[in-house]
Amino acid sequence: MALTLSTSSTFQSSGDGMSKIAISESVANVEPAGPSLSLVNRKEIPKGHFQTNLPFWGRVSASSITEGVDLADPQDITVTVRTLTGSRHGALVFLSDRLAHQQQEDVASEVGMMLGNGVGRLLEDDIVSLYDGFSTSQPGAGNNGSLLHLGWAVAYLGTDNNTSFGPIPSRPSAVLHAEHIRRLVQDVTGIQAGGSVGLSANPIPKGISEDVIENYWRGNDRLYSIKIFESGRITRDGSNDAKGAIFAKQALWVAMENEYKGARERDESLFGVELVGSAVWGEGEAVDTWGYEFYAAADANA
């Protein structure tokens, strides 16, 4: 689905210089719209192909053998293949000639940033929508997520839950709602609501508690070996719960047919320039047991 933004007072008559600025800014601002693309398996759809395949080779089972006895029965190795096709996603911005005399290049930068962020947010939304597909989900609607549930996730992901795929092949990451993260920080530090017992009226202890308070939002600290990231595109549902996820990189994948591309076209009848940004991608789940849905309360100020 295309996103459309129209504005009526932004551009010079030729549009050449500022169009290039806007396109450059839009390209630079696609991926910063969300962290998820950098945390999933990314494959390219090659030129001349309409889809890409992701094969998973089955495991070989070894057993005790007897000296002098021939291994006569070779094992069959199964291959599970996931496929993805791409679809086009994009946004359009109309830049008119009305303020040609102002020559405000910062306007072009701002419009380009909005164009790139629009496509980037859509890509983030598509990946975030996959979190709901993981079969295992904790702690559930109305319940606060805690360190306990992170521990459960690590234990689950490290278990041989599926004989075809085995435990996760890499260290997991978590993409969570901001309110999920706040509750985890409170769990680590012991901070409680004002007027209650605990650290509500005491200084934060030195050590890990202090470090988590200062740095958790940067997405570079680990809890239970899980690297924590925040996505503003994870939304609350009608009950103020939200669905994040803890997963290995190989659990989800995105197939890119075309990277983000910006283009411009002069429209004389509209007295302005149309800027279009688009990309072609598809997204999907690769291995269900390599991911863990973090479905928990996300009430504000609760």
Secondary structure, 3 states (H helix, E strand, C coil): CCEEEECCCCCCCCCHHHHHHHHHHHHHCCHHHCCHHHHCEEEECCCCCCEEEEEEECCCCCCCCCCCCCCCCCCCCCEEEEEEECEEEEEEEEEECCCHHHCCHHHHHHHHHHHHHHHHHHHHHHHHHHHHHCCCEEECCCCCCCHHHHHHHHHHHCCCCCCCCCCCCCCCEEEECHHHHHHHHHHHHCCCCCCCCCCCCCCCCCCHHHHHHHHHHHCCCEECCEEEEECCCCCECCCCEEEEEEECHHHEEEEEEEEEEEEEEEEHHHCEEEEEEEEEEEEEECCHHHEEEEEEECCCCC
